[in-house]
Amino acid sequence: MGKVNVLKSEVASLEANNEESKRIVTCLEQQLEFATSGATIINTWKITQEFKIAKHQIGKLRRPKQLIERY
């Protein structure tokens, strides 16, 4: 649960300043919500890695659907 809470706060702090980053942030927020509700079992390590990748690529992604479609 600790990792999820940290990720939630990091997601909340991201600035979704364009359509690409908004879609990425929305996808990550939905996955974190599922994780905390117990609706699905997910690998939090994988989410952490995907989040780190997305955080560095926001604004640079040419195809944000690649990240979204993984979920």
PyMOL commands that set and color helices and strands:
alter all, ss='L'
color gray80, all
select helices_A, chain A and resi 2-13+19-37+44-57+65-69
alter helices_A, ss='H'
color red, helices_A
deselect
rebuild
show_as cartoon
